[in-house]
């Protein structure tokens, strides 16, 4: 009997977990990961922090060492898949060759959203998503020089912190009325604005960038209101777009991501999808969502691998995220969209450690915990177990975290 072939497209966080989980679930056929970068699957969160600063090497970023994949007979091929033929269960690669598959996993991830600004092609203008992106940025990181970051989301703020620590003058330009507006409460935006200003970063909100100006190299950023900011380095961080085109062209269901069920299965029984590119139904929040997070990629990949092996393991994880900036570790449990009340444990106005709890009616739906790992773990338990807890009890710091559920 010919051994079956599992092909994974995209050498991402999800691919790293999925390939390992396939072996754990008993897949004894071939496993091939096709990725368009010249690297094994690597961690993305450190890119804007320790890798940008030069504290980590490429090898440090690898999720698993080469020896792991060799031991488990997981092969890699650097190529780009240009088409999926579902009827023939084959893939066309950019070099014109084709690959057959018995089971296919789409771990396609997401790509940076391009701002499309005049002058974007100038030297010194960068996006930040891959190892190559950061390697392009590093020569432009010079102490005393001026960096302008367009976009006040997590990637922009993490990059601002990293550049500031390396001695650059840093300006952050955000189009919305406050930084992190899409993902968190006003109090959290105010907190991070305070911290970054204390660290010497200049933040401007309600600012729309009109053009990047310079001869061959960027020299300044011009805004719609006429204001200008001198720049030796510009980094644009205005979100990402899921890579769904390949799936869409193959006739798979797509709606803000590749549509999958709780087992990570698409509408084709031979194809699964996991990670940033997949849109799934979340039972905890009773709605469909597409998550851009490492924990989601890993947990969903486990469900996808099981499905490829004919085992049904539903993906039902609580969404969680983190962000490292300066000495602050933010850990986010759950999703705060739809909250009607937020309460705080600790002093968010003056300290560098507190927890924000988001309620919808009597139910805790999310928490933002800054240098508060105990509150983060507690929040995950409360949300997952649907425990009813009085908001006033959560904010009472005279009660130890371990006793809050007592």
Buried (B, 14 or more C-beta within 10 A) or exposed (E): EEEBBBBBBBBBBBBBBBBBBBBEBEBEBBBBBBBEBEBBBBBBBBBBBBBBBEEBEBEEBBBBEEEBBEEBEBEBEEBEBEEBEBEEBBBBBEEEEEBEBBBBBBBBBBBBBEBEBEBBEBEBBBBBBBBEBBEBBBEBBEEEBBBBBBBBBBBBBBBBBBBBBBEBBBBBBBBBEBBBBEBBBEBBBBBBBBBBEEBEBBBBBEBEBBBBBBEEEBBBBBBEEEEEBEBBBBBBBBEBEBBBEBBEEBEBBBEEBBBBBBBBBBEBEEBBBBBBBBBBBBEBBEEBBBBBBBBBBBBBBBBBBBBBBEEEBEBBBBBBBBBBBBEBBBBBBBBBBEBEEBBBBBEBEEEBBBBBBBBBEEBBBBBBBBBBEEBBBBBBEBBBEEEEBEBEEBBEEEEEBEEBEE
